[in-house]
């Protein structure tokens, strides 16, 4: 399955979670609910995946983690904040670069309109 096909299915799950839970909850709640929905449609979803940082041929032992990686091809970063900041977009792009994953979704569940709060980020796709 290609990244765009996976992304389409992920978006459907995001809408379902948002419609059932609404805005204003903790990121961990949305993460758990989204993974539940992804697994219901037979997608492999890993949570809190460590992201290695290699600097000058040395692997640094840092605590970066991707919220969700789906089918080892799409990274999802979940937020539940008042406003998405530029740093959140840069965070996803950096995570894509470090993991070699080509497609990322930045999602802010603390929104009045979820369709305007899903941001697609690409790394050489």
GUDOKE-56995 format. One line per field, with one value per residue (C-alpha): residue in one letter; x, y, z; chain. Coordinates in steps of 0.001 Angstrom, whole numbers, plus 500000, padded with zeros to 6 digits. Example, Ala and Ser with C-alpha at 12.3 -4.5 7.8 and 13.67 -1.06 7.14 Angstrom:
residues 2
res: c(A,S)
c1: c(512300,513670)
c2: c(495500,498940)
c3: c(507800,507140)
chain: c(A,A)
END
This chain:
residues 125
res: c(X,X,X,X,X,X,X,X,X,X,X,X,X,X,X,X,X,X,X,X,X,X,X,X,X,X,X,X,X,X,X,X,X,X,X,X,X,X,X,X,X,X,X,X,X,X,X,X,X,X,X,X,X,X,X,X,X,X,X,X,X,X,X,X,X,X,X,X,X,X,X,X,X,X,X,X,X,X,X,X,X,X,X,X,X,X,X,X,X,X,X,X,X,X,X,X,X,X,X,X,X,X,X,X,X,X,X,X,X,X,X,X,X,X,X,X,X,X,X,X,X,X,X,X,X)
c1: c(500000,501361,501711,498783,496469,497523,497072,493525,492622,494327,492311,489094,490165,491105,487633,486012,488013,487330,483605,483324,485548,485572,488281,489922,491332,494941,497096,497445,493677,493610,496672,495083,491760,493423,495566,492440,490691,493741,494027,490288,490923,493942,496692,499862,500309,503231,503149,505870,508474,512028,513673,517442,519640,523000,525466,528907,528584,527636,524172,523012,520905,518003,514321,512707,509633,507138,503575,502418,504003,501588,502722,506300,505440,503441,504354,501618,502351,499383,498805,496022,496987,495370,497349,499785,503122,505758,507961,505366,505636,509434,509309,507437,509802,512804,511253,510689,514293,515648,513468,513637,509837,508405,504991,503912,500653,500506,497092,495710,492663,492012,490210,486718,487143,489363,489504,491504,493797,495419,498690,500457,504264,506500,510106,510969,507596)
c2: c(500000,503421,506385,508241,505236,504866,508604,508464,505723,507569,510702,508694,507436,510963,512229,509342,509989,513727,513248,510855,512702,516339,518858,519624,516302,515284,514155,510714,510165,510983,508811,505778,506267,506785,503666,501715,502898,502218,498674,498122,498634,496315,498924,498308,501246,501648,504243,506278,505010,506076,508328,507961,511001,510406,513259,512983,509175,508926,507797,510198,508746,511197,510897,511842,509750,509697,509584,507030,505354,503527,500630,501921,504484,507351,509296,510997,513759,514522,517857,519216,522873,526275,527006,525035,526873,526898,524756,521930,521864,521847,519058,516763,517575,516827,513548,512565,513347,511401,508336,508347,508201,510119,511241,512795,514139,516828,516779,519269,517763,520943,522562,523653,522173,519085,519247,522493,520996,518121,519149,516961,517065,515351,514269,513521,511994)
c3: c(500000,499048,501417,499862,500291,503926,504475,503118,505600,508451,507699,507935,511359,512467,511529,513386,516562,516408,515824,518778,521263,520162,521061,524394,525603,526196,523281,524857,524636,520915,520328,522008,520216,516835,517200,518150,514966,512772,514084,513512,509785,509856,509675,511663,514028,516422,519196,520858,518400,519337,516758,516629,516112,514459,514732,513141,512929,516612,517711,520397,523172,523178,523974,520659,519870,517043,518347,515755,512751,510457,508263,508710,506006,507537,510669,512710,515199,517446,519115,521301,521491,521085,517916,515803,515814,513089,515340,515180,511383,511611,514199,511793,508930,511152,512328,508684,507856,510841,510206,506405,506271,503320,504597,507872,509223,511880,513566,516073,517758,519780,516884,515973,512480,512216,508413,508763,511397,509496,507874,505326,505379,502847,502733,499112,498212)
chain: c(A,A,A,A,A,A,A,A,A,A,A,A,A,A,A,A,A,A,A,A,A,A,A,A,A,A,A,A,A,A,A,A,A,A,A,A,A,A,A,A,A,A,A,A,A,A,A,A,A,A,A,A,A,A,A,A,A,A,A,A,A,A,A,A,A,A,A,A,A,A,A,A,A,A,A,A,A,A,A,A,A,A,A,A,A,A,A,A,A,A,A,A,A,A,A,A,A,A,A,A,A,A,A,A,A,A,A,A,A,A,A,A,A,A,A,A,A,A,A,A,A,A,A,A,A)
END
